[in-house]
Amino acid sequence: MNRKTLVLPAVLGLFTPVLVACGGSGGGDRASHAITVGTTDSFATTKESPAPLDPAYAYDAGSWNLLRQSLQTLMTLPRGGGEPVPEAAEECGFTDTGNERYACTLRDGLKFAGGEAVTATDVKYSIDRVLGIKAASGVASLLNTVDTVETQGYKKVIFHLKTPDATFPFKLATPVAGIVHPEKYPRDRLRNGFEVDGSGPYTLKAETENGTVTKAVFTKNDTYKGQHTPKNSKIELRPFADAAAMGAALDAGEVDLMTRTMSPEQIKKLSGGADKSIKLVETPGLEIRYLGFNTNAPVVREKAVRQAMAQVVDRGELTSTVYGEGADPLYSLVPATLTGHSSAFFNKYGAPSTEKARGILRKAGVTTPVKLTLHYTTDHYGSTTEKEFEVLKKQLNASGLFEVDIKGTEWVEFRADELDGKYAVYGLGWFPDFPDADNFLAPFLDKGNFLALPYVNSAIRDDLIPQSRREADRLRASDSIEEIQNIVADDVPVLPLWQGRQYVAARDDIQGVEWALDSSSNLQLWELSRGVSD
């Protein structure tokens, strides 16, 4: 097969594959080997994060990608995107007109991988446990509309919500709602380490060294009953220190496929057809990057400082210089491809302008240059993050209005320090929990948000978020969603920078590559197989 870049349609819910594998280097013993997937995500236990794979704690794309293969949820997103469909459940739905009572009936014959039956009581235990532990990671906030969970018999679960929440089916499709074995997961504390006990498509065994995962082995769970149909019997996920090491392993045939995070240079090289045995697939992506502000920190407490930064930053230069074709400028927390998106920051600030920024600071009586440090993580989003922050530093300093330094820190320490409020300004990325505008707003702005932002806007929390969640028709929620974006553009508790595209590279005997990632960057390892098709 001639290696080529294949771009998949970007319309959620109408996600039709255009990739057909042909030829290939498969055959012989290789066909019976586990499919090996490379990633730059790292998985480690530390004092600050001793339970990285407990669904009551885990709240990052990497950990969730391990949990999605091994824990089962009541709902799941269908293969091509769109509305959630039943997974561990055989049916689910709102039973009232106000979107406040949601009932699910479990499939017959559900079992944990060890053979024990999965019942409605286990579902209730799993949800109650997350809400009871309320881990510092903020993941429990996804379930903050749950009031009580009721069971009827061994198959029926009823969720009584505090307020209407039309997005609740999406939340039941995320790992925080994963059904755990009650004898393996303590009710009132986290389960440390890397063991996972669930009823998902695969069982997970993590090989570790010094508290760090060196290989995650997924073996097909023969007791699994659900929406997905695994097309392989074993997958090995191998973490790499960086994109270069991961790419070298793909070139050498040590891995069959690599996902996040590839470097812009790798994407450009593969797009150019340098290796005809490797195919590159671009799929719709909803990843965003942004700057967050601790609005209690003296240096950025004044709104004018944050507004002036929004006025100076040149997103076009940032994306073209650092990411090339791999990213697009973003002028809102809500990505451009989702219902309700508005370019609120562009509407308010227009093109970058030092003079306008100077006027904002002068009017507020802010003395310039404003001295501040931009903090970023060195090992969580790939090697290009440092370059991105170098460009931001250059842009802000060139205005003469700011005197900026940058500082990189490893993810585990970085995340803990950010949650502790030690940074005034910091860079983070967001891979959505589910593809709806609400999930780009509430996790940042609602009570118990995952950033632990001190910023509070009562109109957003008390009126606009609840209003948007009342609308099952998400188009009808657009007015509330757009108003939230306008408030954010004015107050600037966060500063959106860019929206990413996502790529998967694979050796040409691997099939199902076009489905390996969904729009929310969720790995769907059950879609992969090895072989040759005509």
C-alpha positions as CSV (number, residue, x, y, z in Angstrom):
1,M,0.0,0.0,0.0
2,N,1.3,3.5,-0.8
3,R,1.4,5.4,2.4
4,K,-0.8,8.5,2.3
5,T,-2.5,10.9,4.6
6,L,-6.2,10.3,5.0
7,V,-8.5,13.0,6.4
8,L,-11.7,11.8,7.9
9,P,-14.9,13.8,7.8
10,A,-15.3,16.3,10.7
11,V,-19.0,16.3,11.1
12,L,-19.9,14.7,14.4
13,G,-22.7,12.2,14.1
14,L,-21.9,11.8,10.4
15,F,-18.4,10.3,10.8
16,T,-17.9,8.0,7.9
17,P,-14.6,6.3,7.3
18,V,-12.8,6.8,4.0
19,L,-9.8,4.5,4.7
20,V,-9.4,1.2,3.1
21,A,-6.2,-0.8,3.9
22,C,-4.6,-2.7,1.0
23,G,-1.4,-4.6,0.6
24,G,0.6,-4.4,3.8
25,S,3.5,-5.9,5.5
26,G,1.5,-8.3,7.6
27,G,1.8,-12.1,7.4
28,G,3.6,-14.9,9.1
29,D,4.0,-14.9,12.9
30,R,3.3,-11.1,13.0
31,A,-0.4,-11.7,12.4
32,S,-0.8,-13.5,15.7
33,H,1.2,-11.0,17.8
34,A,-0.4,-8.4,20.1
35,I,-1.0,-5.0,18.5
36,T,1.4,-2.5,20.1
37,V,0.3,1.1,20.5
38,G,2.7,3.9,21.4
39,T,1.8,6.9,23.4
40,T,3.7,9.8,25.1
41,D,1.3,9.7,28.1
42,S,3.0,8.7,31.3
43,F,1.4,6.8,34.2
44,A,3.1,6.9,37.6
45,T,2.2,6.6,41.3
46,T,3.5,9.4,43.5
47,K,2.8,10.8,47.0
48,E,0.6,13.4,45.4
49,S,-1.2,10.9,43.0
50,P,-1.1,7.4,44.5
51,A,-4.3,6.2,42.7
52,P,-3.9,7.3,39.0
53,L,-6.3,4.6,37.7
54,D,-9.1,4.9,40.3
55,P,-12.1,6.3,38.5
56,A,-12.9,8.3,41.6
57,Y,-9.6,10.2,41.1
58,A,-8.5,9.9,37.4
59,Y,-9.2,13.0,35.4
60,D,-6.7,13.2,32.5
61,A,-6.9,11.9,29.0
62,G,-4.2,9.3,29.4
63,S,-5.6,7.6,32.5
64,W,-9.1,7.7,31.1
65,N,-7.8,5.9,27.9
66,L,-6.7,3.0,30.1
67,L,-10.0,3.0,32.0
68,R,-12.2,3.1,29.0
69,Q,-10.9,-0.3,27.8
70,S,-11.3,-2.0,31.1
71,L,-14.3,-0.4,33.0
72,Q,-17.8,-0.5,31.6
73,T,-20.2,2.4,31.8
74,L,-24.0,2.5,31.4
75,M,-23.7,4.6,28.2
76,T,-21.1,5.0,25.5
77,L,-20.5,7.2,22.5
78,P,-21.3,5.4,19.2
79,R,-18.6,4.6,16.8
80,G,-19.0,7.7,14.6
81,G,-20.0,10.2,17.3
82,G,-23.4,11.6,18.1
83,E,-25.8,10.9,21.1
84,P,-24.7,8.3,23.7
85,V,-26.1,4.8,23.3
86,P,-26.5,2.1,26.0
87,E,-23.4,0.0,26.9
88,A,-23.7,-1.9,30.2
89,A,-27.4,-0.9,30.0
90,E,-29.9,-2.3,27.5
91,E,-31.9,0.9,27.7
92,C,-31.7,4.3,29.4
93,G,-33.7,7.5,29.2
94,F,-35.3,10.4,31.0
95,T,-38.6,9.4,32.5
96,D,-39.9,13.0,33.1
97,T,-40.3,16.1,31.0
98,G,-37.9,18.1,33.1
99,N,-34.7,16.1,32.5
100,E,-34.4,15.4,36.3
101,R,-35.1,11.6,36.5
102,Y,-32.9,9.3,34.5
103,A,-33.5,5.5,34.5
104,C,-31.4,2.6,33.1
105,T,-32.0,-1.1,32.9
106,L,-28.9,-3.3,32.8
107,R,-28.2,-6.0,30.1
108,D,-28.8,-9.6,31.1
109,G,-25.8,-11.6,32.1
110,L,-23.4,-8.8,32.9
111,K,-20.3,-10.0,34.7
112,F,-17.1,-8.6,36.1
113,A,-14.0,-10.1,34.5
114,G,-13.6,-12.4,37.5
115,G,-17.1,-13.9,36.8
116,E,-19.2,-12.2,39.5
117,A,-22.5,-10.7,38.3
118,V,-22.8,-7.0,37.8
119,T,-26.0,-5.6,39.4
120,A,-27.8,-2.3,39.9
121,T,-26.4,-2.2,43.4
122,D,-22.8,-2.2,41.9
123,V,-23.8,0.8,39.7
124,K,-25.1,2.7,42.7
125,Y,-22.1,1.8,44.8
126,S,-19.7,3.1,42.1
127,I,-21.5,6.5,41.7
128,D,-22.0,7.0,45.4
129,R,-18.4,6.2,46.0
130,V,-17.1,8.9,43.6
131,L,-19.4,11.5,45.2
132,G,-18.4,10.4,48.7
133,I,-14.7,10.5,48.1
134,K,-14.8,13.8,46.1
135,A,-11.2,13.6,45.2
136,A,-9.0,16.7,44.8
137,S,-8.7,16.0,41.0
138,G,-12.2,17.5,40.6
139,V,-13.6,14.6,38.6
140,A,-16.6,14.2,40.9
141,S,-17.8,17.6,39.6
142,L,-19.0,15.7,36.5
143,L,-21.6,14.1,38.7
144,N,-22.5,17.1,40.7
145,T,-26.1,17.2,39.4
146,V,-26.8,13.8,41.0
147,D,-28.9,14.0,44.1
148,T,-29.6,10.3,44.9
149,V,-29.2,7.0,43.2
150,E,-32.0,4.4,43.6
151,T,-32.1,0.7,42.6
152,Q,-35.2,-1.3,41.7
153,G,-34.4,-5.0,41.7
154,Y,-31.0,-6.2,40.4
155,K,-31.2,-4.6,37.0
156,K,-32.8,-1.1,37.3
157,V,-31.0,2.1,38.4
158,I,-32.7,5.5,38.7
159,F,-30.8,8.7,39.0
160,H,-32.6,11.6,40.7
161,L,-31.0,14.9,39.7
162,K,-30.8,18.1,41.7
163,T,-31.4,20.2,38.6
164,P,-32.3,19.4,35.0
165,D,-29.3,18.1,33.1
166,A,-29.7,17.1,29.4
167,T,-26.0,16.3,29.2
168,F,-26.3,13.6,31.9
169,P,-26.3,10.7,29.4
170,F,-22.9,12.0,28.1
171,K,-21.5,12.0,31.7
172,L,-22.6,8.4,32.2
173,A,-20.4,7.5,29.2
174,T,-17.3,8.7,31.0
175,P,-14.9,6.7,33.2
176,V,-16.0,8.6,36.3
177,A,-19.2,6.6,36.0
178,G,-17.3,3.3,35.4
179,I,-18.8,0.3,37.2
180,V,-16.3,-1.0,39.7
181,H,-16.2,-4.2,41.7
182,P,-17.3,-3.2,45.3
183,E,-15.0,-5.8,46.9
184,K,-12.0,-4.3,45.1
185,Y,-12.7,-0.6,45.6
186,P,-13.1,0.7,49.2
187,R,-16.2,2.8,49.7
188,D,-14.5,5.7,51.5
189,R,-10.9,5.8,50.1
190,L,-9.0,5.6,46.8
191,R,-7.6,2.4,45.5
192,N,-3.8,2.9,45.1
193,G,-1.7,1.5,42.3
194,F,-2.5,0.4,38.8
195,E,-5.0,-2.5,39.2
196,V,-8.4,-2.2,37.6
197,D,-11.3,-4.5,38.1
198,G,-14.3,-4.0,35.9
199,S,-16.5,-5.6,33.2
200,G,-15.2,-3.8,30.1
201,P,-14.0,-5.2,26.8
202,Y,-10.5,-5.9,28.2
203,T,-8.7,-6.8,31.4
204,L,-5.7,-4.6,32.2
205,K,-2.3,-5.7,33.5
206,A,0.2,-3.0,34.1
207,E,4.0,-3.7,34.0
208,T,5.8,-1.2,36.1
209,E,9.3,-0.1,37.2
210,N,9.9,2.3,40.1
211,G,6.2,3.2,40.2
212,T,5.9,4.0,36.5
213,V,4.0,2.0,33.9
214,T,6.4,0.6,31.2
215,K,3.7,-1.4,29.4
216,A,-0.1,-1.7,29.8
217,V,-1.4,-5.1,28.5
218,F,-5.0,-5.3,27.5
219,T,-6.4,-8.9,27.1
220,K,-9.8,-9.5,25.6
221,N,-12.4,-10.1,28.3
222,D,-14.4,-13.1,27.3
223,T,-17.2,-12.4,29.8
224,Y,-17.8,-8.9,28.4
225,K,-21.3,-8.1,27.1
226,G,-21.8,-4.6,25.7
227,Q,-21.9,-2.3,22.7
228,H,-18.4,-2.9,21.5
229,T,-17.0,-5.8,19.5
230,P,-13.3,-6.3,20.1
231,K,-11.5,-7.1,16.8
232,N,-8.3,-8.3,18.5
233,S,-7.4,-10.5,21.5
234,K,-4.6,-8.4,22.9
235,I,-3.2,-4.9,22.8
236,E,0.0,-3.6,24.4
237,L,0.2,0.1,25.2
238,R,3.8,1.4,25.5
239,P,4.5,4.8,27.0
240,F,7.5,6.7,25.5
241,A,9.4,9.6,27.0
242,D,8.8,11.8,23.9
243,A,7.5,11.9,20.4
244,A,10.9,11.2,18.9
245,A,11.4,8.0,20.8
246,M,7.9,6.9,19.9
247,G,8.4,7.7,16.2
248,A,11.7,5.8,16.2
249,A,9.9,2.7,17.6
250,L,7.3,2.9,14.8
251,D,10.0,3.2,12.2
252,A,11.8,0.2,13.6
253,G,8.6,-1.9,13.7
254,E,8.6,-2.1,17.5
255,V,5.1,-0.5,17.7
256,D,2.3,-0.8,15.2
257,L,0.6,2.5,15.8
258,M,1.2,5.8,17.6
259,T,-1.3,8.4,18.7
260,R,-0.9,11.4,21.0
261,T,1.2,13.2,21.0
262,M,3.1,13.3,17.7
263,S,5.3,16.3,16.9
264,P,4.6,18.8,14.1
265,E,7.8,17.6,12.4
266,Q,6.6,14.0,12.5
267,I,3.2,14.9,11.0
268,K,4.9,16.9,8.2
269,K,7.3,14.0,7.5
270,L,4.6,11.4,7.3
271,S,2.4,13.6,5.3
272,G,5.2,13.8,2.7
273,G,5.2,10.1,2.1
274,A,8.7,9.4,3.4
275,D,7.8,5.9,4.5
276,K,5.4,3.9,2.2
277,S,4.7,1.3,4.9
278,I,3.2,3.8,7.3
279,K,-0.2,5.5,6.9
280,L,-1.1,8.8,8.6
281,V,-4.8,9.4,9.4
282,E,-6.2,12.8,10.5
283,T,-9.4,12.7,12.5
284,P,-11.7,15.4,13.9
285,G,-10.3,16.7,17.2
286,L,-11.6,18.8,20.1
287,E,-8.4,19.3,22.0
288,I,-7.9,22.9,23.2
289,R,-5.0,24.8,24.9
290,Y,-5.4,27.8,27.1
291,L,-3.8,30.0,29.8
292,G,-5.5,29.8,33.2
293,F,-5.4,32.6,35.8
294,N,-5.4,32.5,39.6
295,T,-7.5,35.6,39.9
296,N,-6.6,35.9,43.6
297,A,-2.9,36.3,42.7
298,P,-1.9,40.0,43.0
299,V,-0.2,40.2,39.6
300,V,-3.4,39.2,37.7
301,R,-6.1,40.1,40.2
302,E,-6.9,43.2,38.2
303,K,-9.1,42.3,35.2
304,A,-7.3,44.8,33.0
305,V,-4.1,42.8,33.2
306,R,-5.8,39.7,31.9
307,Q,-7.6,41.7,29.2
308,A,-4.4,43.3,28.0
309,M,-2.8,39.9,27.7
310,A,-5.8,38.8,25.6
311,Q,-5.3,41.9,23.4
312,V,-1.6,41.2,22.8
313,V,-1.5,37.5,22.2
314,D,-1.3,36.6,18.5
315,R,-2.9,33.2,18.1
316,G,-2.2,33.1,14.3
317,E,1.5,33.5,14.8
318,L,1.5,31.1,17.7
319,T,-0.1,28.2,15.8
320,S,1.7,28.7,12.5
321,T,5.1,29.0,14.2
322,V,4.8,26.1,16.6
323,Y,2.2,23.7,15.3
324,G,1.9,24.4,11.6
325,E,-1.1,22.6,10.2
326,G,-1.7,20.7,13.5
327,A,-3.6,23.5,15.2
328,D,-6.0,26.4,14.5
329,P,-6.4,29.7,16.5
330,L,-9.2,29.5,19.0
331,Y,-11.2,32.5,20.3
332,S,-13.4,30.8,22.8
333,L,-13.3,27.9,25.3
334,V,-15.9,26.2,23.0
335,P,-14.2,24.7,19.9
336,A,-15.3,26.0,16.5
337,T,-16.9,22.7,15.5
338,L,-19.4,22.4,18.4
339,T,-22.9,23.8,18.6
340,G,-23.0,27.0,20.5
341,H,-19.5,28.2,19.6
342,S,-18.9,31.9,19.1
343,S,-15.6,33.7,18.5
344,A,-16.1,35.8,21.7
345,F,-12.5,36.8,22.2
346,F,-12.1,37.9,18.6
347,N,-15.4,39.8,18.7
348,K,-14.2,41.7,21.8
349,Y,-10.5,42.2,21.1
350,G,-10.2,41.9,17.3
351,A,-6.6,41.7,15.9
352,P,-3.7,41.8,18.3
353,S,-2.9,45.5,19.3
354,T,-0.3,46.8,21.7
355,E,-1.9,50.2,21.6
356,K,-5.3,48.9,22.6
357,A,-3.7,46.9,25.4
358,R,-1.8,49.9,26.6
359,G,-5.1,51.8,26.8
360,I,-6.7,49.1,28.8
361,L,-3.9,49.1,31.4
362,R,-3.7,52.9,31.5
363,K,-7.4,53.3,32.1
364,A,-7.2,50.8,35.0
365,G,-4.1,52.6,36.5
366,V,-1.9,49.6,36.1
367,T,1.9,50.3,36.1
368,T,3.9,48.8,33.3
369,P,5.7,46.6,32.6
370,V,3.7,44.0,34.4
371,K,6.1,41.3,35.7
372,L,4.8,37.7,35.7
373,T,5.8,34.1,35.1
374,L,4.0,31.8,32.7
375,H,4.1,28.2,34.0
376,Y,3.9,25.1,31.8
377,T,4.3,21.3,32.1
378,T,7.3,19.8,30.5
379,D,6.1,16.3,30.0
380,H,2.4,16.1,29.6
381,Y,1.5,17.6,26.2
382,G,4.6,16.9,24.2
383,S,7.9,18.6,23.5
384,T,6.4,21.5,21.6
385,T,4.9,23.1,24.8
386,E,8.2,24.8,25.7
387,K,8.4,26.3,22.2
388,E,4.8,27.5,22.5
389,F,5.6,29.3,25.7
390,E,8.7,30.9,24.2
391,V,6.5,32.4,21.5
392,L,4.0,33.7,24.1
393,K,6.9,35.2,26.1
394,K,8.3,36.9,23.0
395,Q,4.9,38.3,22.1
396,L,4.1,39.7,25.5
397,N,7.6,41.2,26.1
398,A,7.7,42.7,22.6
399,S,4.7,44.9,23.6
400,G,6.7,46.6,26.3
401,L,3.7,46.2,28.6
402,F,4.9,43.0,30.2
403,E,8.1,41.5,31.6
404,V,7.5,37.8,31.3
405,D,9.5,34.7,32.3
406,I,8.5,31.1,31.7
407,K,9.1,28.1,33.9
408,G,8.5,24.4,33.0
409,T,7.7,21.7,35.6
410,E,7.0,18.0,35.4
411,W,3.3,17.2,35.3
412,V,2.9,15.6,38.7
413,E,4.4,18.6,40.5
414,F,2.8,21.0,38.1
415,R,-0.7,19.8,38.6
416,A,-0.4,19.7,42.3
417,D,1.0,23.2,42.5
418,E,-1.7,24.5,40.1
419,L,-4.4,23.1,42.3
420,D,-2.8,24.6,45.4
421,G,-2.9,28.0,43.7
422,K,0.8,28.5,43.5
423,Y,0.8,29.8,40.0
424,A,-0.6,33.1,38.9
425,V,-0.6,32.1,35.2
426,Y,-0.3,28.6,33.8
427,G,-0.9,26.7,30.6
428,L,-3.1,23.7,30.3
429,G,-4.8,21.6,27.7
430,W,-8.3,20.1,27.7
431,F,-9.4,16.9,26.1
432,P,-13.2,16.9,26.5
433,D,-15.1,14.4,28.6
434,F,-17.8,14.4,26.0
435,P,-18.4,16.4,22.8
436,D,-20.8,19.1,24.0
437,A,-20.2,22.8,24.7
438,D,-21.2,22.3,28.3
439,N,-18.1,20.3,28.8
440,F,-15.9,23.2,27.8
441,L,-17.6,25.6,30.2
442,A,-18.8,23.9,33.4
443,P,-15.5,22.2,34.2
444,F,-13.8,25.6,34.2
445,L,-16.5,27.8,35.6
446,D,-18.9,25.8,37.8
447,K,-18.6,25.1,41.5
448,G,-15.9,22.5,42.2
449,N,-14.3,23.0,38.8
450,F,-11.2,20.9,38.0
451,L,-8.9,23.9,37.9
452,A,-9.9,25.0,41.4
453,L,-10.3,28.5,39.9
454,P,-11.2,31.2,42.5
455,Y,-13.1,33.1,39.8
456,V,-16.8,33.0,40.5
457,N,-19.5,34.5,38.2
458,S,-23.0,34.0,39.7
459,A,-24.8,34.6,36.4
460,I,-22.8,31.8,34.9
461,R,-23.2,29.4,37.8
462,D,-26.7,30.1,39.0
463,D,-28.5,30.9,35.7
464,L,-26.7,30.3,32.4
465,I,-25.2,26.8,33.0
466,P,-28.5,25.5,34.5
467,Q,-30.5,27.1,31.6
468,S,-28.3,25.4,29.0
469,R,-28.7,22.0,30.7
470,R,-32.5,22.2,30.5
471,E,-32.4,22.0,26.7
472,A,-32.2,18.5,25.3
473,D,-32.1,20.2,21.9
474,R,-28.6,21.6,22.2
475,L,-29.2,24.2,19.4
476,R,-31.8,25.7,21.7
477,A,-29.1,26.0,24.4
478,S,-26.9,28.2,22.2
479,D,-28.1,31.5,23.6
480,S,-27.1,30.6,27.1
481,I,-23.8,29.1,25.9
482,E,-22.9,32.1,23.8
483,E,-23.6,34.5,26.7
484,I,-21.2,32.5,28.9
485,Q,-18.5,32.8,26.3
486,N,-19.1,36.6,26.2
487,I,-18.7,36.9,29.9
488,V,-15.5,34.8,29.8
489,A,-14.1,37.1,27.1
490,D,-14.7,40.1,29.2
491,D,-13.5,38.7,32.6
492,V,-10.7,36.5,31.2
493,P,-10.4,33.9,33.9
494,V,-9.0,31.7,31.1
495,L,-7.4,32.7,27.8
496,P,-8.1,30.2,25.0
497,L,-5.2,29.8,22.5
498,W,-5.7,27.1,20.0
499,Q,-7.7,24.1,18.9
500,G,-5.8,21.0,17.8
501,R,-6.2,18.5,15.0
502,Q,-5.3,14.9,15.9
503,Y,-3.4,12.2,14.0
504,V,-2.8,8.5,14.2
505,A,0.1,6.9,12.4
506,A,0.2,3.1,11.8
507,R,1.9,0.4,9.9
508,D,-0.1,-0.5,6.9
509,D,-1.2,-4.0,8.1
510,I,-3.2,-2.4,10.9
511,Q,-6.9,-2.0,10.2
512,G,-9.4,0.2,12.1
513,V,-7.0,3.1,12.4
514,E,-9.7,5.6,11.3
515,W,-11.6,4.6,14.5
516,A,-8.7,4.5,16.9
517,L,-9.5,7.9,18.3
518,D,-12.8,9.6,18.6
519,S,-13.3,13.4,18.5
520,S,-12.6,13.7,22.2
521,S,-9.2,11.9,21.8
522,N,-10.6,8.7,23.5
523,L,-8.7,5.5,22.5
524,Q,-11.0,2.8,21.1
525,L,-8.6,-0.1,21.0
526,W,-11.3,-2.6,20.3
527,E,-11.5,-1.2,16.8
528,L,-7.9,-2.3,15.8
529,S,-7.0,-5.5,14.0
530,R,-4.1,-6.9,12.1
531,G,-4.4,-8.2,8.5
532,V,-4.9,-7.4,4.9
533,S,-8.0,-6.3,3.1
534,D,-8.6,-6.0,-0.6
